[in-house]
Amino acid sequence: MPSQEQASAIAAIETALKEADLEFERPDPEAFMVTLPGRRKLKTLAWLGVGEHSLLVKTFFCRQPDENHADFYRWLMLKNNEMYGMAFTADEVGDVYIVGRSALACVTPEEVDRLLGCLLTYSDDYFNPALERGFASSIRREWEWRVERGESLRNLQAFRHLIDEPGGRG
């Protein structure tokens, strides 16, 4: 049975999600899995978990980089300075997440909307620059593979500059 503070936070989350007309599921009574539509990263799945004292907001950002590890993780850490209520973090294998916590007393529909807006902005705006730092060789190989087979390059156009720059194959 949730405490009064947890019940209030759950109600605030439900209100925010319904007001924003966001798609969500309830995997358990204290959790929400929310689908946030993006532009660069087509969708971001956000986990909102109501704990005993705080709200956890979390999303998978990208897998561990293939290359350029130091610059990749350093860039993410520098981005943490600009972020509201959350930060980039890595798990034991190096996969990257965006994680935030908020005291239950601060969980209002407006704050949930703000946190989800920030999460989506960070996930969407920082996705391509992160891929450029940690996956440039893979992107170039994928581009070349698609060109050789006459496949569409539509979803790789944001990375065309990696092909056209020195060291690229275009």
C-alpha positions in Angstrom: 0.0 0.0 0.0 1.6 3.3 -1.1 2.1 6.1 1.5 0.1 9.3 1.1 3.2 11.0 -0.4 3.7 8.1 -2.9 -0.1 8.2 -3.8 0.1 11.9 -4.4 3.2 11.5 -6.7 1.5 8.7 -8.6 -1.6 10.9 -9.1 0.6 13.8 -10.3 2.4 11.6 -12.8 -0.9 10.2 -14.2 -2.3 13.8 -14.5 0.9 15.0 -16.3 0.9 12.0 -18.7 -2.8 12.4 -19.6 -2.6 16.1 -20.0 0.4 15.7 -22.4 -1.5 12.9 -24.2 1.5 10.6 -23.8 1.4 6.8 -24.4 2.3 4.9 -21.2 2.0 1.6 -19.5 1.9 0.6 -15.8 4.3 -2.4 -15.4 3.6 -2.2 -11.6 1.5 0.0 -9.3 4.4 2.4 -8.6 5.9 2.6 -12.1 5.2 4.1 -15.5 6.8 3.3 -18.9 6.3 6.3 -21.0 6.9 6.7 -24.8 8.2 10.1 -25.8 8.2 10.9 -29.5 11.5 12.4 -30.8 13.0 13.9 -33.9 16.5 12.5 -34.1 16.0 9.6 -31.8 12.6 8.5 -33.0 11.3 7.5 -29.6 12.6 7.5 -26.1 11.2 5.1 -23.5 11.2 6.7 -20.0 10.9 4.8 -16.8 9.3 6.6 -13.9 9.4 4.8 -10.6 7.9 6.0 -7.4 10.1 4.9 -4.5 9.7 5.4 -0.8 11.2 8.9 -0.8 11.9 9.8 -4.4 10.8 9.6 -8.0 13.3 7.9 -10.4 13.3 9.0 -14.0 15.5 6.9 -16.3 16.0 6.1 -20.0 18.5 4.1 -22.0 20.5 6.5 -24.2 22.9 4.4 -26.2 25.1 1.3 -26.0 28.8 1.6 -25.1 30.8 3.3 -27.8 32.7 1.4 -30.4 35.6 3.9 -30.4 36.9 7.1 -29.0 35.8 6.1 -25.5 37.6 8.9 -23.6 36.2 11.8 -25.7 32.7 10.1 -25.8 32.4 9.8 -22.0 34.1 13.2 -21.4 31.6 14.9 -23.7 28.7 13.3 -21.9 30.1 14.4 -18.5 30.5 18.0 -19.8 26.8 17.9 -20.9 25.8 17.0 -17.3 26.7 20.6 -16.4 23.9 21.9 -18.6 21.2 19.4 -17.5 18.2 20.0 -15.2 17.4 17.3 -12.7 19.3 14.5 -14.3 22.6 13.4 -15.6 24.3 10.9 -18.0 25.5 7.7 -16.3 26.9 4.4 -17.4 26.4 0.8 -16.3 29.1 -1.8 -15.7 29.5 -2.5 -19.4 29.6 1.1 -20.5 26.0 1.5 -21.8 24.7 5.0 -21.3 21.5 6.1 -19.5 20.0 9.4 -18.5 18.9 9.3 -14.8 17.2 11.7 -12.6 15.7 11.8 -9.1 13.3 14.1 -7.5 12.0 14.2 -3.9 8.4 13.0 -3.8 7.3 16.2 -2.1 8.4 18.0 -5.4 6.4 15.8 -7.7 3.7 17.8 -9.3 2.2 17.5 -12.8 4.2 20.6 -13.8 7.4 19.1 -12.5 6.8 15.7 -14.2 6.1 17.6 -17.5 9.3 19.6 -17.0 11.4 16.4 -16.2 10.0 14.5 -19.2 10.5 17.5 -21.5 14.2 17.8 -20.3 14.7 14.0 -20.7 13.3 14.1 -24.2 15.4 17.2 -25.1 18.6 15.6 -23.8 17.9 12.3 -25.4 17.0 13.8 -28.8 19.4 16.7 -29.0 22.5 14.8 -27.8 21.9 11.6 -29.6 23.5 12.3 -33.0 26.5 14.2 -31.5 27.1 11.2 -29.2 26.9 8.7 -32.1 29.4 10.9 -34.1 31.9 10.6 -31.2 31.5 7.0 -30.4 30.3 5.3 -33.6 31.8 7.2 -36.6 33.5 4.2 -38.1 30.3 2.1 -37.8 28.3 4.9 -39.4 30.8 5.0 -42.3 30.7 1.3 -42.8 26.9 1.3 -42.8 26.8 4.1 -45.3 29.2 2.2 -47.6 27.2 -1.0 -47.2 24.0 0.7 -48.2 25.5 2.5 -51.1 27.0 -0.8 -52.5 23.5 -2.4 -52.2 21.5 0.5 -53.4 19.7 0.8 -50.0 18.2 4.0 -48.7 20.5 6.5 -46.9 17.5 8.5 -45.6 18.1 7.9 -41.9 21.8 8.4 -42.2 21.7 11.9 -43.8 22.4 13.6 -40.5 25.8 11.9 -40.6 26.7 12.8 -44.2 29.4 15.2 -43.0 31.2 12.1 -41.6 31.4 10.6 -45.1 32.4 13.9 -46.8 35.1 14.8 -44.3 38.8 13.7 -44.5 39.0 10.1 -43.4 35.5 9.5 -44.7 34.8 7.4 -47.8 32.5 9.8 -49.7 
